[in-house]
Amino acid sequence: SKASSDPLTKALLDAETEVICLVAKSHDEHVFRALRTDLAENLAMVTDTVTFLTGEGRRVFVDVEHFFDGYRANPTYALEVVRTAADAGAEVVVLCDTNGGMLPAWMGEIVSAAGAIGVELGIHCHNDTGCAVANTLAAVDADAMHVQGTMNGHGERTGNADLITVLANLQLK
């Protein structure tokens, strides 16, 4: 179905928020297994939804779920999802370390690769390996300009980046 006739997309508009944050799959295996579709259709859904919402006057951010795992498995496709969201009008594309498995040393190169697309980037890190704050700081150092996190680290599973710690480090160091 098209975004223009989808009741959930309509609900996003009915909320009357200035910014809408969508979640898109960027790991090819998740496209096949979770969405049960092909890679081209996933890109078409991103294009359709972002284009529709921006056409309705909304600012759109797109969280690309499982981006880092997807990049490590198939960098070409993970970057194509970022490019597709940007080309469709997403203001910010948020790179998600959904499984919390990244290390800070890996962040810079991958964030820089996505940044070469020319869209503003955000970062969303989970803390499964205790690296969410360090990974967030490394992503900001690689030019991510938007940070998602939680207050005092509460969130899914073992939490997300603790914004109190992130902000103190960014401000003071």
N, C-alpha and C positions, 0 to 999 in steps of 0.2 A: 504494500500500500504506500501511497505517497504521504509525505509529511503533512501536506496541506489538509488531508482528510483523516489523519491519525488522531484519535481522541486524547492520547497522552501528550502529543505535541500541542494540541489545542489547550490542554490543561496548563502547559508551561506558559502559553500566552495569557491565559485567564488569570494566572497568578500576578500579572502586571508588574513583574520585576524588571528593572532596567537591564540586568545582565542575566543570561541563562547559561548555565554550565552543563554541557552534555558529556556523556561518557561514550567513547568509541573504542572498539577493539583494534589493537595495533600489533598483536601477536598472531601470526597466520594460523597457528594451530587452534587458537581460541575462536577465530572466525569459523573454522570448519566445525569444531566440536560444540562450542557454546551457541553460536548463532545459526549453525547448520546451513551455512551458505558458502558461496565462493568469494575469493578475494576481490574480484571486480564488483560484485554486488555490495560488499561491505563499503567499498569506496563510493559507490553510487548512493548508498544510504547516508553516508557522511555528507556528501555534496548536497543531496536533496534537503536534508534536515537543516544544515547550516544556512544554505541559500534561502530556504523558506523563512527561517526565523530572522535572519538579518533583513530580508525583504519586508518583514513586519515591523522593522524599526528597532529590533532588539540587538544589544551587544551580545556576542556569543563567545564563550570560552569552550574549548573542547579538551577534556581530560582523555589522553590516550592511554587507556588501561593496559597494564602489562608491557609498557613500552620498552623498558630495558631488557626484560627477558626476550621480548619479540625482536629487539635489535640484535641481541647476541645470537639468536637463531636464524634470523633473516633480515639483515639490516636494510636491504633494498625495500622490502615491503613496509617495515616499520616507518622508515622515512617517507614512503609514499603516502601513508596515512596522515602524517604531519603536513606534507605538501598539499594533500587534498583538502584538509580542513582549512589551511591557510588560503588556498585558492578560492574556496567557497565563501570566504569572508570572516572566518574566525579571527577574532582580535588577539587572542592568546591561545596557544596550544600548550597544555600542561602535560609534561612528561611524568608518567607514574611508575614508581618502583613498587608496584602493587604487592609483590611477594617479599619486599624488604631484603633482597639478596645481594644488592650492589655493595661495592666497596668504594670509598672515596677516590681512590686512585683511578678507578674506571670511569667515574662520572664526567670529568672534564672533556675527554675525547668524544664521548657519546653526545653530551649536551652540545658541544661545538659542532658536531656533524649535523644535528637537527637545526642549530642556529644558522647554519649556512643556507638554509631554505629561505630565510629572510622574514620570519614571523617572530613576534614576541613570544618568549617561552616562559612557562611556569614549571615548578617542580612540586611533586607530591611524593614524599618518601614514607614508607612504612618502616617500623623499627624491629623487625623480626631478628635481625642480627646485631642490634644495638648501634646501628650506623646512621639512623635517620637524620640526626642533627648534622653530623659530619658530611653526609651525602648532600644534604640541603645546602650547606655552606660551600661545598665544592661546586654544586650546580650554579649557585649565585656567582661564584668566582668565574665560571664559564659563561656568564651573561644571562642566566635565567633572571627575569625581572619580577616574577610573581611567585610567591611562596604559599603553599597550602600546608596546614599543620593543625595542631590542637593546643589547647592551653594545658600545660603541665603534662603533656604526653598522652593523655587519654585518647582512645580511638579504637580502631579495629585490632583484633588479636593483641599484639603487644604494644599497640599504639602507633601514632604517627609522629612526625618531627614535632618536638616541643617548641612552640613559638616563643615562649619566654626565653629559652636558651638561645634559639636562633637570633632573636632580636637583640639580645644583650651582646652576643658575639659580633653581629653586624655593626651595631652602634659603637661598641667600645674598642673593637679590634680592627 
